[in-house]
Amino acid sequence: MNVRIKLLWDNDAAVWIATSEDLPSMTLEAGSCDALIERVKYTLPELLELSNIKTDYCDLNFISERRDRVLISG
């Protein structure tokens, strides 16, 4: 099974958030990308069970996006 996971930076909360259209029950957050990826791997079996998905393995495809605003004063 191939699972696509979006990692988005929430500037207001200062955390990374993981969501996936393949696993609608997934909404996880952590202070760093690496910590969030580990959290996804740790909770994956439970998320698959909640979604009634039975599989022997998952290929995880992480896509990250971070936006920032920079004030340029002239």
PDB file of N, CA, C and O in Angstrom:
ATOM      1  N   MET A   1       0.842  -1.180   0.000  1.00  0.00           N
ATOM      2  CA  MET A   1       0.000   0.000   0.000  1.00  0.00           C
ATOM      3  C   MET A   1       0.882   1.236   0.000  1.00  0.00           C
ATOM      4  O   MET A   1       1.879   1.296   0.720  1.00  0.00           O
ATOM      5  N   ASN A   2       0.517   2.215  -0.802  1.00  0.00           N
ATOM      6  CA  ASN A   2       1.235   3.479  -0.870  1.00  0.00           C
ATOM      7  C   ASN A   2       0.427   4.552  -0.138  1.00  0.00           C
ATOM      8  O   ASN A   2      -0.748   4.757  -0.440  1.00  0.00           O
ATOM      9  N   VAL A   3       1.049   5.230   0.813  1.00  0.00           N
ATOM     10  CA  VAL A   3       0.370   6.270   1.591  1.00  0.00           C
ATOM     11  C   VAL A   3       1.106   7.590   1.388  1.00  0.00           C
ATOM     12  O   VAL A   3       2.303   7.699   1.655  1.00  0.00           O
ATOM     13  N   ARG A   4       0.378   8.576   0.917  1.00  0.00           N
ATOM     14  CA  ARG A   4       0.937   9.923   0.714  1.00  0.00           C
ATOM     15  C   ARG A   4       0.588  10.780   1.928  1.00  0.00           C
ATOM     16  O   ARG A   4      -0.579  10.889   2.304  1.00  0.00           O
ATOM     17  N   ILE A   5       1.598  11.381   2.531  1.00  0.00           N
ATOM     18  CA  ILE A   5       1.422  12.147   3.772  1.00  0.00           C
ATOM     19  C   ILE A   5       1.945  13.553   3.576  1.00  0.00           C
ATOM     20  O   ILE A   5       3.097  13.757   3.190  1.00  0.00           O
ATOM     21  N   LYS A   6       1.078  14.528   3.848  1.00  0.00           N
ATOM     22  CA  LYS A   6       1.468  15.938   3.753  1.00  0.00           C
ATOM     23  C   LYS A   6       1.939  16.423   5.114  1.00  0.00           C
ATOM     24  O   LYS A   6       1.255  16.241   6.121  1.00  0.00           O
ATOM     25  N   LEU A   7       3.099  17.036   5.136  1.00  0.00           N
ATOM     26  CA  LEU A   7       3.646  17.653   6.334  1.00  0.00           C
ATOM     27  C   LEU A   7       3.619  19.159   6.123  1.00  0.00           C
ATOM     28  O   LEU A   7       4.308  19.682   5.248  1.00  0.00           O
ATOM     29  N   LEU A   8       2.826  19.851   6.921  1.00  0.00           N
ATOM     30  CA  LEU A   8       2.678  21.299   6.780  1.00  0.00           C
ATOM     31  C   LEU A   8       3.122  21.999   8.055  1.00  0.00           C
ATOM     32  O   LEU A   8       2.838  21.530   9.157  1.00  0.00           O
ATOM     33  N   TRP A   9       3.804  23.098   7.911  1.00  0.00           N
ATOM     34  CA  TRP A   9       4.253  23.908   9.048  1.00  0.00           C
ATOM     35  C   TRP A   9       3.146  24.875   9.438  1.00  0.00           C
ATOM     36  O   TRP A   9       2.646  25.626   8.601  1.00  0.00           O
ATOM     37  N   ASP A  10       2.760  24.856  10.722  1.00  0.00           N
ATOM     38  CA  ASP A  10       1.800  25.816  11.265  1.00  0.00           C
ATOM     39  C   ASP A  10       2.598  26.862  12.029  1.00  0.00           C
ATOM     40  O   ASP A  10       3.049  26.614  13.147  1.00  0.00           O
ATOM     41  N   ASN A  11       2.769  28.028  11.423  1.00  0.00           N
ATOM     42  CA  ASN A  11       3.604  29.081  12.001  1.00  0.00           C
ATOM     43  C   ASN A  11       3.032  29.597  13.318  1.00  0.00           C
ATOM     44  O   ASN A  11       3.789  29.901  14.240  1.00  0.00           O
ATOM     45  N   ASP A  12       1.708  29.698  13.418  1.00  0.00           N
ATOM     46  CA  ASP A  12       1.085  30.207  14.650  1.00  0.00           C
ATOM     47  C   ASP A  12       1.318  29.268  15.833  1.00  0.00           C
ATOM     48  O   ASP A  12       1.615  29.716  16.941  1.00  0.00           O
ATOM     49  N   ALA A  13       1.182  27.969  15.592  1.00  0.00           N
ATOM     50  CA  ALA A  13       1.361  26.990  16.666  1.00  0.00           C
ATOM     51  C   ALA A  13       2.808  26.516  16.791  1.00  0.00           C
ATOM     52  O   ALA A  13       3.164  25.863  17.772  1.00  0.00           O
ATOM     53  N   ALA A  14       3.631  26.837  15.814  1.00  0.00           N
ATOM     54  CA  ALA A  14       5.047  26.431  15.763  1.00  0.00           C
ATOM     55  C   ALA A  14       5.200  24.914  15.822  1.00  0.00           C
ATOM     56  O   ALA A  14       6.018  24.391  16.579  1.00  0.00           O
ATOM     57  N   VAL A  15       4.394  24.207  15.004  1.00  0.00           N
ATOM     58  CA  VAL A  15       4.474  22.754  14.914  1.00  0.00           C
ATOM     59  C   VAL A  15       4.297  22.308  13.461  1.00  0.00           C
ATOM     60  O   VAL A  15       3.734  23.030  12.638  1.00  0.00           O
ATOM     61  N   TRP A  16       4.784  21.116  13.169  1.00  0.00           N
ATOM     62  CA  TRP A  16       4.525  20.449  11.898  1.00  0.00           C
ATOM     63  C   TRP A  16       3.284  19.594  12.078  1.00  0.00           C
ATOM     64  O   TRP A  16       3.109  18.971  13.125  1.00  0.00           O
ATOM     65  N   ILE A  17       2.419  19.555  11.072  1.00  0.00           N
ATOM     66  CA  ILE A  17       1.175  18.788  11.119  1.00  0.00           C
ATOM     67  C   ILE A  17       1.173  17.796   9.961  1.00  0.00           C
ATOM     68  O   ILE A  17       1.490  18.155   8.827  1.00  0.00           O
ATOM     69  N   ALA A  18       0.813  16.539  10.255  1.00  0.00           N
ATOM     70  CA  ALA A  18       0.732  15.492   9.238  1.00  0.00           C
ATOM     71  C   ALA A  18      -0.729  15.147   8.975  1.00  0.00           C
ATOM     72  O   ALA A  18      -1.498  14.908   9.906  1.00  0.00           O
ATOM     73  N   THR A  19      -1.103  15.125   7.697  1.00  0.00           N
ATOM     74  CA  THR A  19      -2.427  14.687   7.278  1.00  0.00           C
ATOM     75  C   THR A  19      -2.264  13.808   6.043  1.00  0.00           C
ATOM     76  O   THR A  19      -1.236  13.851   5.368  1.00  0.00           O
ATOM     77  N   SER A  20      -3.296  13.006   5.758  1.00  0.00           N
ATOM     78  CA  SER A  20      -3.240  12.143   4.595  1.00  0.00           C
ATOM     79  C   SER A  20      -4.648  11.876   4.077  1.00  0.00           C
ATOM     80  O   SER A  20      -5.542  11.510   4.840  1.00  0.00           O
ATOM     81  N   GLU A  21      -4.836  12.059   2.780  1.00  0.00           N
ATOM     82  CA  GLU A  21      -6.111  11.697   2.168  1.00  0.00           C
ATOM     83  C   GLU A  21      -6.275  10.187   2.139  1.00  0.00           C
ATOM     84  O   GLU A  21      -7.399   9.687   2.096  1.00  0.00           O
ATOM     85  N   ASP A  22      -5.160   9.450   2.164  1.00  0.00           N
ATOM     86  CA  ASP A  22      -5.208   7.993   2.168  1.00  0.00           C
ATOM     87  C   ASP A  22      -5.638   7.437   3.525  1.00  0.00           C
ATOM     88  O   ASP A  22      -6.197   6.344   3.608  1.00  0.00           O
ATOM     89  N   LEU A  23      -5.372   8.200   4.584  1.00  0.00           N
ATOM     90  CA  LEU A  23      -5.770   7.821   5.944  1.00  0.00           C
ATOM     91  C   LEU A  23      -6.474   9.020   6.583  1.00  0.00           C
ATOM     92  O   LEU A  23      -5.843   9.797   7.300  1.00  0.00           O
ATOM     93  N   PRO A  24      -7.772   9.173   6.330  1.00  0.00           N
ATOM     94  CA  PRO A  24      -8.495  10.356   6.820  1.00  0.00           C
ATOM     95  C   PRO A  24      -8.434  10.543   8.335  1.00  0.00           C
ATOM     96  O   PRO A  24      -8.630  11.655   8.825  1.00  0.00           O
ATOM     97  N   SER A  25      -8.166   9.472   9.081  1.00  0.00           N
ATOM     98  CA  SER A  25      -8.096   9.593  10.540  1.00  0.00           C
ATOM     99  C   SER A  25      -6.787  10.210  11.015  1.00  0.00           C
ATOM    100  O   SER A  25      -6.627  10.461  12.210  1.00  0.00           O
ATOM    101  N   MET A  26      -5.842  10.462  10.101  1.00  0.00           N
ATOM    102  CA  MET A  26      -4.537  10.984  10.495  1.00  0.00           C
ATOM    103  C   MET A  26      -4.549  12.498  10.654  1.00  0.00           C
ATOM    104  O   MET A  26      -4.812  13.234   9.702  1.00  0.00           O
ATOM    105  N   THR A  27      -4.265  12.945  11.853  1.00  0.00           N
ATOM    106  CA  THR A  27      -3.942  14.342  12.143  1.00  0.00           C
ATOM    107  C   THR A  27      -2.980  14.304  13.318  1.00  0.00           C
ATOM    108  O   THR A  27      -3.388  14.148  14.469  1.00  0.00           O
ATOM    109  N   LEU A  28      -1.709  14.447  13.016  1.00  0.00           N
ATOM    110  CA  LEU A  28      -0.666  14.378  14.032  1.00  0.00           C
ATOM    111  C   LEU A  28       0.169  15.644  13.976  1.00  0.00           C
ATOM    112  O   LEU A  28       0.228  16.315  12.946  1.00  0.00           O
ATOM    113  N   GLU A  29       0.814  15.966  15.090  1.00  0.00           N
ATOM    114  CA  GLU A  29       1.691  17.137  15.097  1.00  0.00           C
ATOM    115  C   GLU A  29       2.916  16.875  15.952  1.00  0.00           C
ATOM    116  O   GLU A  29       2.899  16.041  16.857  1.00  0.00           O
ATOM    117  N   ALA A  30       3.984  17.611  15.645  1.00  0.00           N
ATOM    118  CA  ALA A  30       5.233  17.528  16.404  1.00  0.00           C
ATOM    119  C   ALA A  30       6.045  18.789  16.138  1.00  0.00           C
ATOM    120  O   ALA A  30       5.766  19.529  15.195  1.00  0.00           O
ATOM    121  N   GLY A  31       7.034  19.022  16.959  1.00  0.00           N
ATOM    122  CA  GLY A  31       7.853  20.223  16.862  1.00  0.00           C
ATOM    123  C   GLY A  31       8.879  20.215  15.745  1.00  0.00           C
ATOM    124  O   GLY A  31       9.394  21.268  15.370  1.00  0.00           O
ATOM    125  N   SER A  32       9.184  19.034  15.204  1.00  0.00           N
ATOM    126  CA  SER A  32      10.133  18.958  14.094  1.00  0.00           C
ATOM    127  C   SER A  32       9.645  17.948  13.066  1.00  0.00           C
ATOM    128  O   SER A  32       8.836  17.072  13.375  1.00  0.00           O
ATOM    129  N   CYS A  33      10.141  18.079  11.851  1.00  0.00           N
ATOM    130  CA  CYS A  33       9.777  17.153  10.769  1.00  0.00           C
ATOM    131  C   CYS A  33      10.196  15.734  11.122  1.00  0.00           C
ATOM    132  O   CYS A  33       9.416  14.796  10.958  1.00  0.00           O
ATOM    133  N   ASP A  34      11.419  15.572  11.602  1.00  0.00           N
ATOM    134  CA  ASP A  34      11.922  14.237  11.934  1.00  0.00           C
ATOM    135  C   ASP A  34      11.080  13.583  13.029  1.00  0.00           C
ATOM    136  O   ASP A  34      10.758  12.398  12.944  1.00  0.00           O
ATOM    137  N   ALA A  35      10.728  14.347  14.048  1.00  0.00           N
ATOM    138  CA  ALA A  35       9.893  13.807  15.129  1.00  0.00           C
ATOM    139  C   ALA A  35       8.511  13.429  14.608  1.00  0.00           C
ATOM    140  O   ALA A  35       7.932  12.432  15.041  1.00  0.00           O
ATOM    141  N   LEU A  36       7.985  14.218  13.687  1.00  0.00           N
ATOM    142  CA  LEU A  36       6.666  13.930  13.135  1.00  0.00           C
ATOM    143  C   LEU A  36       6.696  12.662  12.277  1.00  0.00           C
ATOM    144  O   LEU A  36       5.771  11.853  12.345  1.00  0.00           O
ATOM    145  N   ILE A  37       7.725  12.483  11.485  1.00  0.00           N
ATOM    146  CA  ILE A  37       7.848  11.273  10.670  1.00  0.00           C
ATOM    147  C   ILE A  37       7.911  10.042  11.573  1.00  0.00           C
ATOM    148  O   ILE A  37       7.270   9.033  11.279  1.00  0.00           O
ATOM    149  N   GLU A  38       8.661  10.107  12.651  1.00  0.00           N
ATOM    150  CA  GLU A  38       8.730   8.986  13.592  1.00  0.00           C
ATOM    151  C   GLU A  38       7.372   8.740  14.235  1.00  0.00           C
ATOM    152  O   GLU A  38       6.984   7.590  14.439  1.00  0.00           O
ATOM    153  N   ARG A  39       6.653   9.794  14.553  1.00  0.00           N
ATOM    154  CA  ARG A  39       5.318   9.647  15.151  1.00  0.00           C
ATOM    155  C   ARG A  39       4.352   8.985  14.169  1.00  0.00           C
ATOM    156  O   ARG A  39       3.542   8.145  14.563  1.00  0.00           O
ATOM    157  N   VAL A  40       4.437   9.362  12.897  1.00  0.00           N
ATOM    158  CA  VAL A  40       3.599   8.738  11.870  1.00  0.00           C
ATOM    159  C   VAL A  40       3.889   7.238  11.815  1.00  0.00           C
ATOM    160  O   VAL A  40       2.962   6.428  11.812  1.00  0.00           O
ATOM    161  N   LYS A  41       5.161   6.868  11.772  1.00  0.00           N
ATOM    162  CA  LYS A  41       5.526   5.456  11.702  1.00  0.00           C
ATOM    163  C   LYS A  41       5.026   4.684  12.924  1.00  0.00           C
ATOM    164  O   LYS A  41       4.572   3.547  12.801  1.00  0.00           O
ATOM    165  N   TYR A  42       5.112   5.304  14.096  1.00  0.00           N
ATOM    166  CA  TYR A  42       4.703   4.654  15.336  1.00  0.00           C
ATOM    167  C   TYR A  42       3.191   4.443  15.384  1.00  0.00           C
ATOM    168  O   TYR A  42       2.728   3.397  15.840  1.00  0.00           O
ATOM    169  N   THR A  43       2.417   5.426  14.918  1.00  0.00           N
ATOM    170  CA  THR A  43       0.954   5.350  15.009  1.00  0.00           C
ATOM    171  C   THR A  43       0.304   4.708  13.784  1.00  0.00           C
ATOM    172  O   THR A  43      -0.908   4.490  13.781  1.00  0.00           O
ATOM    173  N   LEU A  44       1.083   4.402  12.746  1.00  0.00           N
ATOM    174  CA  LEU A  44       0.537   3.862  11.507  1.00  0.00           C
ATOM    175  C   LEU A  44      -0.328   2.612  11.706  1.00  0.00           C
ATOM    176  O   LEU A  44      -1.420   2.553  11.141  1.00  0.00           O
ATOM    177  N   PRO A  45       0.105   1.617  12.477  1.00  0.00           N
ATOM    178  CA  PRO A  45      -0.757   0.435  12.654  1.00  0.00           C
ATOM    179  C   PRO A  45      -2.143   0.783  13.212  1.00  0.00           C
ATOM    180  O   PRO A  45      -3.150   0.237  12.761  1.00  0.00           O
ATOM    181  N   GLU A  46      -2.191   1.676  14.174  1.00  0.00           N
ATOM    182  CA  GLU A  46      -3.479   2.077  14.756  1.00  0.00           C
ATOM    183  C   GLU A  46      -4.323   2.857  13.739  1.00  0.00           C
ATOM    184  O   GLU A  46      -5.537   2.667  13.668  1.00  0.00           O
ATOM    185  N   LEU A  47      -3.693   3.724  12.963  1.00  0.00           N
ATOM    186  CA  LEU A  47      -4.423   4.493  11.953  1.00  0.00           C
ATOM    187  C   LEU A  47      -4.993   3.578  10.867  1.00  0.00           C
ATOM    188  O   LEU A  47      -6.106   3.799  10.389  1.00  0.00           O
ATOM    189  N   LEU A  48      -4.237   2.561  10.482  1.00  0.00           N
ATOM    190  CA  LEU A  48      -4.731   1.594   9.498  1.00  0.00           C
ATOM    191  C   LEU A  48      -5.929   0.828  10.052  1.00  0.00           C
ATOM    192  O   LEU A  48      -6.906   0.589   9.342  1.00  0.00           O
ATOM    193  N   GLU A  49      -5.845   0.450  11.309  1.00  0.00           N
ATOM    194  CA  GLU A  49      -6.953  -0.269  11.939  1.00  0.00           C
ATOM    195  C   GLU A  49      -8.206   0.600  12.005  1.00  0.00           C
ATOM    196  O   GLU A  49      -9.305   0.125  11.719  1.00  0.00           O
ATOM    197  N   LEU A  50      -8.048   1.868  12.381  1.00  0.00           N
ATOM    198  CA  LEU A  50      -9.189   2.789  12.435  1.00  0.00           C
ATOM    199  C   LEU A  50      -9.843   2.973  11.071  1.00  0.00           C
ATOM    200  O   LEU A  50     -11.047   3.213  10.979  1.00  0.00           O
ATOM    201  N   SER A  51      -9.041   2.859  10.009  1.00  0.00           N
ATOM    202  CA  SER A  51      -9.558   3.019   8.644  1.00  0.00           C
ATOM    203  C   SER A  51      -9.973   1.677   8.026  1.00  0.00           C
ATOM    204  O   SER A  51     -10.313   1.612   6.845  1.00  0.00           O
ATOM    205  N   ASN A  52      -9.943   0.612   8.830  1.00  0.00           N
ATOM    206  CA  ASN A  52     -10.310  -0.741   8.360  1.00  0.00           C
ATOM    207  C   ASN A  52      -9.479  -1.172   7.152  1.00  0.00           C
ATOM    208  O   ASN A  52     -10.001  -1.767   6.209  1.00  0.00           O
ATOM    209  N   ILE A  53      -8.175  -0.865   7.192  1.00  0.00           N
ATOM    210  CA  ILE A  53      -7.263  -1.243   6.111  1.00  0.00           C
ATOM    211  C   ILE A  53      -6.345  -2.347   6.623  1.00  0.00           C
ATOM    212  O   ILE A  53      -5.666  -2.189   7.637  1.00  0.00           O
ATOM    213  N   LYS A  54      -6.336  -3.464   5.905  1.00  0.00           N
ATOM    214  CA  LYS A  54      -5.458  -4.573   6.253  1.00  0.00           C
ATOM    215  C   LYS A  54      -4.375  -4.685   5.183  1.00  0.00           C
ATOM    216  O   LYS A  54      -4.667  -4.844   3.998  1.00  0.00           O
ATOM    217  N   THR A  55      -3.145  -4.600   5.616  1.00  0.00           N
ATOM    218  CA  THR A  55      -2.014  -4.687   4.694  1.00  0.00           C
ATOM    219  C   THR A  55      -0.792  -5.185   5.453  1.00  0.00           C
ATOM    220  O   THR A  55      -0.711  -5.044   6.673  1.00  0.00           O
ATOM    221  N   ASP A  56       0.152  -5.764   4.731  1.00  0.00           N
ATOM    222  CA  ASP A  56       1.376  -6.261   5.355  1.00  0.00           C
ATOM    223  C   ASP A  56       2.466  -5.204   5.420  1.00  0.00           C
ATOM    224  O   ASP A  56       3.375  -5.300   6.244  1.00  0.00           O
ATOM    225  N   TYR A  57       2.384  -4.196   4.558  1.00  0.00           N
ATOM    226  CA  TYR A  57       3.395  -3.139   4.546  1.00  0.00           C
ATOM    227  C   TYR A  57       2.803  -1.869   3.927  1.00  0.00           C
ATOM    228  O   TYR A  57       1.775  -1.913   3.251  1.00  0.00           O
ATOM    229  N   CYS A  58       3.464  -0.755   4.170  1.00  0.00           N
ATOM    230  CA  CYS A  58       3.079   0.531   3.575  1.00  0.00           C
ATOM    231  C   CYS A  58       4.333   1.238   3.082  1.00  0.00           C
ATOM    232  O   CYS A  58       5.352   1.284   3.771  1.00  0.00           O
ATOM    233  N   ASP A  59       4.240   1.783   1.888  1.00  0.00           N
ATOM    234  CA  ASP A  59       5.269   2.681   1.389  1.00  0.00           C
ATOM    235  C   ASP A  59       4.797   4.094   1.713  1.00  0.00           C
ATOM    236  O   ASP A  59       3.731   4.512   1.262  1.00  0.00           O
ATOM    237  N   LEU A  60       5.578   4.820   2.485  1.00  0.00           N
ATOM    238  CA  LEU A  60       5.198   6.168   2.916  1.00  0.00           C
ATOM    239  C   LEU A  60       5.881   7.207   2.041  1.00  0.00           C
ATOM    240  O   LEU A  60       7.096   7.168   1.848  1.00  0.00           O
ATOM    241  N   ASN A  61       5.103   8.122   1.520  1.00  0.00           N
ATOM    242  CA  ASN A  61       5.608   9.208   0.681  1.00  0.00           C
ATOM    243  C   ASN A  61       5.318  10.519   1.411  1.00  0.00           C
ATOM    244  O   ASN A  61       4.174  10.973   1.449  1.00  0.00           O
ATOM    245  N   PHE A  62       6.361  11.128   1.993  1.00  0.00           N
ATOM    246  CA  PHE A  62       6.208  12.371   2.757  1.00  0.00           C
ATOM    247  C   PHE A  62       6.438  13.570   1.847  1.00  0.00           C
ATOM    248  O   PHE A  62       7.433  13.636   1.125  1.00  0.00           O
ATOM    249  N   ILE A  63       5.511  14.510   1.892  1.00  0.00           N
ATOM    250  CA  ILE A  63       5.613  15.746   1.115  1.00  0.00           C
ATOM    251  C   ILE A  63       5.511  16.896   2.107  1.00  0.00           C
ATOM    252  O   ILE A  63       4.497  17.037   2.789  1.00  0.00           O
ATOM    253  N   SER A  64       6.551  17.720   2.192  1.00  0.00           N
ATOM    254  CA  SER A  64       6.532  18.803   3.175  1.00  0.00           C
ATOM    255  C   SER A  64       6.382  20.154   2.501  1.00  0.00           C
ATOM    256  O   SER A  64       6.817  20.374   1.370  1.00  0.00           O
ATOM    257  N   GLU A  65       5.751  21.045   3.240  1.00  0.00           N
ATOM    258  CA  GLU A  65       5.561  22.408   2.762  1.00  0.00           C
ATOM    259  C   GLU A  65       5.661  23.354   3.956  1.00  0.00           C
ATOM    260  O   GLU A  65       5.029  23.151   4.992  1.00  0.00           O
ATOM    261  N   ARG A  66       6.463  24.377   3.779  1.00  0.00           N
ATOM    262  CA  ARG A  66       6.601  25.391   4.822  1.00  0.00           C
ATOM    263  C   ARG A  66       6.600  26.752   4.163  1.00  0.00           C
ATOM    264  O   ARG A  66       7.348  27.007   3.218  1.00  0.00           O
ATOM    265  N   ARG A  67       5.757  27.611   4.671  1.00  0.00           N
ATOM    266  CA  ARG A  67       5.684  28.969   4.162  1.00  0.00           C
ATOM    267  C   ARG A  67       6.043  29.942   5.262  1.00  0.00           C
ATOM    268  O   ARG A  67       5.651  29.766   6.416  1.00  0.00           O
ATOM    269  N   ASP A  68       6.781  30.957   4.904  1.00  0.00           N
ATOM    270  CA  ASP A  68       7.151  32.012   5.847  1.00  0.00           C
ATOM    271  C   ASP A  68       6.935  33.358   5.164  1.00  0.00           C
ATOM    272  O   ASP A  68       6.895  33.446   3.937  1.00  0.00           O
ATOM    273  N   ARG A  69       6.801  34.371   5.950  1.00  0.00           N
ATOM    274  CA  ARG A  69       6.661  35.728   5.443  1.00  0.00           C
ATOM    275  C   ARG A  69       7.847  36.539   5.952  1.00  0.00           C
ATOM    276  O   ARG A  69       8.197  36.479   7.131  1.00  0.00           O
ATOM    277  N   VAL A  70       8.444  37.282   5.066  1.00  0.00           N
ATOM    278  CA  VAL A  70       9.578  38.121   5.412  1.00  0.00           C
ATOM    279  C   VAL A  70       9.197  39.564   5.115  1.00  0.00           C
ATOM    280  O   VAL A  70       8.768  39.891   4.009  1.00  0.00           O
ATOM    281  N   LEU A  71       9.357  40.407   6.102  1.00  0.00           N
ATOM    282  CA  LEU A  71       9.079  41.826   5.919  1.00  0.00           C
ATOM    283  C   LEU A  71      10.324  42.493   5.344  1.00  0.00           C
ATOM    284  O   LEU A  71      11.404  42.438   5.933  1.00  0.00           O
ATOM    285  N   ILE A  72      10.156  43.111   4.206  1.00  0.00           N
ATOM    286  CA  ILE A  72      11.253  43.812   3.560  1.00  0.00           C
ATOM    287  C   ILE A  72      10.952  45.309   3.671  1.00  0.00           C
ATOM    288  O   ILE A  72      10.020  45.823   3.053  1.00  0.00           O
ATOM    289  N   SER A  73      11.757  45.980   4.468  1.00  0.00           N
ATOM    290  CA  SER A  73      11.550  47.424   4.608  1.00  0.00           C
ATOM    291  C   SER A  73      12.651  48.126   3.827  1.00  0.00           C
ATOM    292  O   SER A  73      13.812  47.717   3.824  1.00  0.00           O
ATOM    293  N   GLY A  74      12.245  49.178   3.179  1.00  0.00           N
ATOM    294  CA  GLY A  74      13.209  49.824   2.317  1.00  0.00           C
ATOM    295  C   GLY A  74      13.504  51.165   2.780  1.00  0.00           C
ATOM    296  O   GLY A  74      14.308  51.867   2.166  1.00  0.00           O
TER     297      GLY A  74
END
